[in-house]
Amino acid sequence: MNRSYIENVNPPFFAIYIVVYMDKFVIQGGNELRGEVTISGAKNALLALMPATILAPGSYTLDNTPDLRDVTTMSQLLQIMGMDVKLSGKKLSIDSSGIFNFEAPYEQVKKMRASIYVLGPLLSRYGEARVSLPGGCAWGPRPVNFHIDGMKKLGAEITIENGYINARAKKLRGTRISFDTPSVGATGNLLMAAVLAEGTTMIENAAMEPEINQLAHFLKKMGAKIHGVGTKRLEVEGVTELKPTNIATIPDRIEAGTFLVAGAITGGKITIKNCIPDHLSAVLSKLEQAGCEIRVERSSISLTAPSILEPVDVATDVYPGFPTDMQAQWIALMCKAKGTSVITDSIFVDRFKHVPELNRLGANIEIEENVAVVRGNGKLKGAKVMSTDLRASASLILGGLIAEGETEVLRVYHIDRGYESIEKKLQKLDARIERVQTEEY
């Protein structure tokens, strides 16, 4: 909500003050986290499943849907295109029968990079699409050339004008697509484009993330013919039509990892429920190296933190490697470790905007290109810090949980994009964290 105040300073001049009301988190550090927390559905999986419903007219139900800002953004985008989207509890109902608009406007796409996922389904089903170049978190050069080049190989004519991708194709045709490096977004987009293409499409060096695997399983339930799911080589035999179906979104492995780190950094003992442990193998291995005791059951993980955390080096990698979406949280954890650790982000070279803010809390972190050197001392002090992106927000909350005194984390709308009611879940684990409305001029 915005309000404008006009103050008579010195007639006839006026000063206009715009007051923007935003939420912040106020954290009192020092509590050990204890108890159980239930993990929500995976944002990154759902944001691919939702556009997939464009491919066949009819009604769909996506269960285990988290109530997130990004889900709302995607819902609004689909509604602009003529789809009926409703969230009731954990069930997201989508009816794709009434699509009449093949454009994804800048006003929506600028909020979230995943909006580009509508390109493939629109082009495949309708033969045309106009999609704004994407926005999202303010870090890293993440070009969409893999998406565009792949669509061109499938036979689409594409131009980029005035910030929009304009794509047309009478009929997409199967082809061979090989990525220089695996791309989650491009793999998902081209997979959705290929399922209705004429002939067979080979996608090589494909992303193997669980979110892509779920998209493939969803498409197969709709009637697609996809082979090699879970491998780097996907073979798609195009079909003439698909049918609506239902699915439950997989648990969010990044939220799960974040809460495990929260237990570890506070010296606590927690259990996360409704998770898939196999999706977290790389994170669990590193937590054990840091000295945490891990107990894995079918759909839950229990963590007991050590009295002293050991420093552990990490290099992010594509799945099944250590996820780049856990890099910021791991840096926060290493601030508590006794010794020096080196964190290398091999996926994105400049995803370190959380580091200056953690240093405001008293951390000792140095950055050189895509490498962070953390000299852990375990002694952070509360301060006012600002979120710059989704995962950076999580790292600042983690820092606040162990900082002496009070920490204020500003602009938490970033974290609302990908964590469902994170403060309420942390409160259940005995964290002292409150969401407070603040004014920014």
N, C-alpha and C positions, 0 to 999 in steps of 0.2 A: 504494500500500500504506500503510495506517495502523497505528500502534501506540500503545497507551496506557501511560503509566507512572504509577504511584501511589506518591507519596513521603509517608512519615509525617513531617508537619511538627510537629505539636503535638497528640498524641492528645487527644480522639478526632477531630480534624479531619484531612482529607486534601486534598492538592493533586493535581489531575489534569492531566497534561501530555499533549496530543495532538501527536504528531510526525508531520507529513505529509511524505512524500518526494516531491519534485518535481524535474524536470529544469531546468537553466539552461544558458545558453550562456556560455562564457568566451572572449572575443575579444581577441587581441593585434593592435592596429591597425597600419597602415602599409604593408601589402603591396599592390602593384598586382596586380589580378586579370588572369590571362592563361589562355587556353585555350578549350575548347569545353564546352558544357553542353547536355544534352538536356532539353527541356521536357516535363513530364508532362501527362496528360489534364486537362481543365478541370473543376474542382470544381463550379462553378456550372452547367455543362451537365449533368454526371452526376447532380446532385441533382434535376434535373427529369426526366431519362430514367428513373431508377429507379422513381419513383411511376407513370410512364406505363405500366409493365408491369401495373399493376392492371387496366387497361382491357380486357384480353383474357386468358383463361386459357391457360396453356402455358409453354413454355420459351424464354428469351431469353439471348443472350450479348452483353454490353457490353464491347468490347475497349478497350484503352488506358486502363484504369481505374487511377487513382492510389491508393496505400495511404495514406489520410488518416483523421483522427479523424472528420470529418463523414461520410465514406463509411461508416465503421463504425456511426455513430449512425443513419444512414438504413437501413442493413442490419438493425440490431436492431429498428427500428420496423416494417419490413416483415415480419420474422420474427414479431413479436408478433401481427401480423394473420393469420399462417398461411402466409406465403410461405417458400419455401426459397431462401436466398441464400448463395452461396459465392464467395469470391475465390481464384483460383489464378493466381499471377503477375499478369499484366495483364488477365486475363479474369474478368469478373464474371458468374456464372451465376445466373439468377433463374427460379424456377418459381412462377407465380402461380395455379396450379390449386387450391390448398388454402385459399384465403382464407375465414376463418370469423368474424373479429373486425373490426368496422368502427370501432373506436376507436383514436385516437392519444393515448396517455396523457401526462399532464403530465411524468412522470418522464423520458420520452424527448424530448418536444417542447421542454421548457425548455432543452435543450442546443443547439438549432439552429432558427433561424427557418424554414429551408427545409422543415421537417416539415409545414408547412401545405399543401405541394404534394399531400398525399394527399387533401385535401378534395374537389377537383374530380373525380378519377378514381373515388373511392368513391361519391360522390353520383351520378355519371353511370352507373356500372355497376350499383350495388346500390340506389340510391335512398335511401340513408341514410349518415350519417357523424357521428361525435362526435370532434371534434378540439380538443385543448387550445389555448388561445391561446399563440402562440409565444414562444420566448426567443431566445437567440443572443448576439451581441456586445453588450456593455453600453454602447451609445451610441445616441443619436438616437431621437426619436419616429418609429417606423415603423408606423403603424396598418394594420390589416388590413381597413379598411372597403371598399377597392376590391374585395377578394376577396368579402366578404359581400354588398355591394350588387350585384355582378355575378351571384352565384348566385341572389339574389332575383329579378333580372330574368329569369333563365332558368327561374323558376318554383318555386324551392326555398322551403320554409318554414324559417326560421332563428330560433333563439332563442339567447341567450347566458346561461348559468347556471353559477354556481360555477366561472368561469374556463374554460368549455368552449363551443365552437361546436357546437350541435346542429342538424343539417340533415336535411331529409326532402323527397322529391319522388317522386311516382308516376312521372312522366316529365318530364324537362327539355325545354323547348321553345325553339326558336331565337328570338333577339331582337336588338336593336341595343344595343350597349354602347359608350359613349364615355368615355374617361378624361380627367379634367381635366389630369393630367400622366401621361406614360408610366410604367407600373409593370412592371418585369420579372416580379416574382412573380405579380402579378394577371393579367398577360397569359398567362403559362404555365398558371396554375391554370384560368382560364376557357377557354383553348384546349382543355385536357384534358376539361373538363366539356362543351364544346360538340360534340365530335366524335361523341358518341352521342346528342345531343339530337335531338328531332324538328323538322325544318325547318332554316332557314338562320339562322346567327348572324353578325352583323357586329361586329367589334371595331375601333373607331376610336381613333386616337392610341395605337396599340399600341406596345409596346417593340420595338426593332429589333436588340437585342443579338444577337451570334452564337450565344449559348447558347439564346435563344428560337428562332432560325432552325433550329438543329439539332433542337430538340424538335419543331418543325413537320415537318421532314423525316422524323424518326423516326415520327411519327404517320401521315404519308403512306405510309411503307413498311408500316405496319400496316393500311393500307386507308382511312385518313381522307381526306376531300376538303377540302383547304385551298387557298385561292387568296390571292395577295398576299404570300407569304412574303418577308421582307426589306423590306417596306414598312410604313407606319403604319396600313394598312387591311387587316385580315385577314377573309376571308370563309370561313365554315365551313359546308359542307353536311353535316348529320348523316347518319350511316349506322347500320344496324341492328346491325352487329357488326364487330369488328376481329380481326386475327390476330397471333400473335407474330412477331417478326423479330429481326434482329441489327444492331448498329451499332458503330462505333468512335468513342469520345468525341473531340471536337476538342481540340487543344492549348490549354493554359491561357494566355490572353493576359495575364493579370495576373502570373502567375509569369514569363512572358517579359519583360514590362516591368520587373519587379523586378530581374531579373538584368542587363538592359541598364543600369539605373540603377546597379547595383553595379559594373559595369565603368566607367561614367562617373565615379562618385564617387571611385573609387580611382586614377583616371588610367591605367586598364588598357586592354587590348585583348582582347575576347572575341567568341566566336561562339555564338549560341544556335541549336540545331537542333531539328527537329520543331516548327515554329511556322507560323502563317499570317500573313505580314507585313501583309496587308490589314486584319487585325483590330487592328493596332497603329498605324495611320496617324497618329492624333493624338499619340500618345506619341513616335513617330519624328520628327515635325515639330518638336516641342518640344526633343528632344535635339539635333537639328541646329541649332536656334536657339541652344542653349547652347554650340555649338562642336564637337560630336561629329561625327566622320566615320562615316557609315552606309553600308553596302553590303548591298543586299537581293538575295537569290536566291529560288528557288521556295519552299523550306521552311526557310530559314535567314536570319539577320541577323547581320552582323558590325559591331562598334562599336569605334572607336578614339577614346579620350578626348583632349581637348586639354590643353595644359599649364595653361591657365587656363580655368575654366568661366565663361561669361557668365550673368548673372542673367536669368531668363526668367519673366514672369508667366504664371499659369495660372488658368483658371476651369473647374471641372468641369462636365460636361454629360452628358445622355443620349447613348447611342451614336448617331452616330459621333464624338461629342465626347470630350474628355479624361475618362477614367473616374474616378469618385470613389474607386474602389478603388486608384488610383495616387496619390491626393493626399498621403498620409502619406509615401510614398517620395520624391515630388517635393520636399516640404519638406526632407527629409533631404539631398537632392542640392543644394538651393539654399543649405544651410549651408556648402557647399564653394565656391559661386560667389563671384566678386569683385564685390560690390555688393549692392543691395537688390532683392528680388523680392516680388511680392504674389500670394498663392495664395488664391483664392476658391472655396469649396465651395458650389456652387449647388444641390446635391442634398440634402445633410444639413447642418444648421446648427451642429451641435455635435460634429462628428467630429474633435476636435482633442486627444484625451487623450494623444496621443504628444508633444505640444509641451512640457509641463512636464518630461517625461523627457529630451527632446533638450536642453532648456536645462540640465539637470543635467550634460550632457556638455560644456557650454560654449557651446551655440548661443545666438544672440540672436534670439529669435522673440517677437513680440507678437501677441495675439489680440484681435480686436474683432468680436463676433458670429460671422459665418461667414467672416471674412477673417483670414488670417495674413500678417504682414509679417516677412520674413526678411532680416536683415542678415548677409550671408555674410562669414565671415572665414577659413574653411578650417582653423580651429584648434580642434579638439575635444580634450578630455582624458577619459581613461577614468574610469568611475564605475560604481556599481551602479544599474541602472535596472529598471523593472518593466513588463512587457507588460500592456496593458489590453484589447486586442482583436487580431484577426488581422492587419490591415494595420499597426496601430501596432507590432506585434512586428517586422515587416519593416523599418520605418523605424529602429527602435532597433538592429537588426543592422547596417544600412547606416551608421548613425552610429558604431557600434563599429569598423567596418572602417577608418575613417580617424582614429579617436581615438588620441591619444598614450597609450601604456601599455595597461592592461588594463581591459576593460569586461565587466561581468557583466549579462546580460539574464535576468531572473527570469520565472517563470511562462510558459515557452515552450510550454505545452500549447495556448495560443492559436494559435501559428503552425503547430502540428501539425494543426490543423483544415484548413488550406488549402495547405500547402507540403509536398511529399513529400521527406523527408530533406534539408532545405535545407542543413544543415551539411555533409553529405557532398558535395553538389554544389559548395558553396563551397570545400571543401577541394581538390577537383579543379582549382579555379581558383587555387590557391595561397593561399587565405585561411587565416589562423591562427585557427580556431574549433573549439571542442570542446564536446560535450554532456556535462555533468557532473550527477550526482545531488546534490541538496542537501536539507537538512532545514529545514522551516518549522514553528514552534511555534504 
